[in-house]
Amino acid sequence: MIAGARPPRAPARTAGVFAALGDPTRLAIVNRLSDGSRRSIVQLSEGHPLTRQAITKHLRVLERARIVRHERAGRERLYVLDPAPIEDIRRYVGWVSSQWDARLARLKALVEE
């Protein structure tokens, strides 16, 4: 990444994804879906102390952030991970890292002069 380049995504959208991922339950849901599988609310709530209703609320937050989406299979909703917003976060964090690397390199050059 080039120092001084613009960030890959608008900060508000990036903040929304960070906020959605900032909860241990939602991270656990993302982790369960990260294998590419489609899972129902029943499957996502298995082994979790929360009710299906609570899992549903967390899924809505993830859907608003576009991290997951649902597909209909008969009467059931199957949830699937959309990795694009997470990839946006990865690029954003990489951009921030490159900005710090460039600043530290300039500071090092100044100190060594």
C-alpha positions in Angstrom: 0.0 0.0 0.0 1.1 3.5 -0.8 1.6 5.9 2.1 -0.6 8.9 1.8 -3.1 7.0 -0.4 -6.8 7.3 0.5 -8.4 4.7 2.7 -10.1 1.9 0.8 -13.6 2.5 2.2 -15.6 5.3 3.7 -15.0 5.5 7.5 -18.7 5.4 8.4 -19.2 2.1 6.5 -16.0 0.7 8.0 -17.1 1.7 11.5 -20.4 -0.1 11.0 -18.6 -3.3 10.2 -16.3 -2.9 13.2 -19.3 -2.2 15.4 -21.1 -5.3 14.1 -18.0 -7.5 14.7 -17.4 -5.9 18.1 -19.5 -8.5 20.0 -18.4 -12.0 21.0 -21.7 -13.6 20.0 -21.6 -12.1 16.5 -17.9 -13.0 16.1 -18.9 -16.6 17.0 -21.7 -16.6 14.4 -19.2 -15.2 11.8 -16.7 -17.9 12.8 -19.3 -20.7 12.3 -20.3 -19.3 8.9 -16.7 -18.8 7.8 -16.4 -22.3 6.3 -18.8 -21.2 3.6 -21.7 -23.3 4.9 -25.3 -22.1 5.0 -26.9 -22.5 8.4 -30.3 -22.0 9.9 -31.0 -20.2 13.2 -31.5 -23.6 14.8 -28.0 -24.7 13.7 -26.4 -21.4 14.7 -27.9 -21.5 18.2 -26.8 -25.1 18.8 -24.4 -25.2 21.7 -24.9 -21.5 22.4 -26.4 -20.4 25.7 -28.5 -17.7 24.0 -32.1 -18.2 22.8 -32.9 -18.4 19.1 -34.6 -15.0 19.5 -31.3 -13.5 20.7 -29.4 -15.2 17.9 -31.9 -13.7 15.5 -31.2 -10.2 16.8 -27.5 -10.7 16.4 -28.1 -11.9 12.8 -30.0 -8.8 12.0 -27.1 -6.6 13.1 -24.8 -8.7 10.9 -27.2 -8.4 8.0 -27.5 -4.6 8.4 -23.7 -4.5 8.2 -23.9 -6.8 5.1 -21.6 -9.4 6.7 -24.2 -12.1 6.4 -27.3 -12.6 4.2 -30.1 -15.1 4.3 -31.5 -17.3 1.6 -34.8 -19.0 1.7 -35.0 -22.8 1.6 -38.7 -23.7 1.9 -39.9 -22.2 5.2 -36.4 -21.9 6.6 -33.9 -19.0 6.4 -30.4 -20.1 5.8 -27.6 -17.6 6.7 -24.4 -17.3 4.8 -21.3 -15.2 5.3 -20.5 -12.4 2.8 -16.7 -12.0 3.1 -16.6 -8.7 1.2 -17.1 -6.4 4.2 -14.5 -8.3 6.2 -12.1 -8.0 3.3 -12.8 -4.3 3.3 -11.8 -4.2 7.0 -8.6 -6.1 6.2 -7.7 -3.6 3.5 -8.5 -0.7 5.8 -6.4 -2.1 8.6 -3.6 -2.7 6.1 -3.9 0.9 5.0 -3.7 2.2 8.6 -0.6 0.0 9.1 1.1 1.4 6.0 0.4 4.9 7.2 2.1 4.1 10.5 5.0 2.4 8.8 5.6 5.5 6.6 5.4 7.8 9.6 7.8 5.6 11.6 10.2 5.5 8.6 10.2 9.3 8.4 10.8 9.6 12.1 13.7 7.1 11.9 15.3 9.0 9.1 15.0 12.3 11.0 16.5 10.7 14.2 19.4 9.1 12.2 20.3 12.4 10.4 
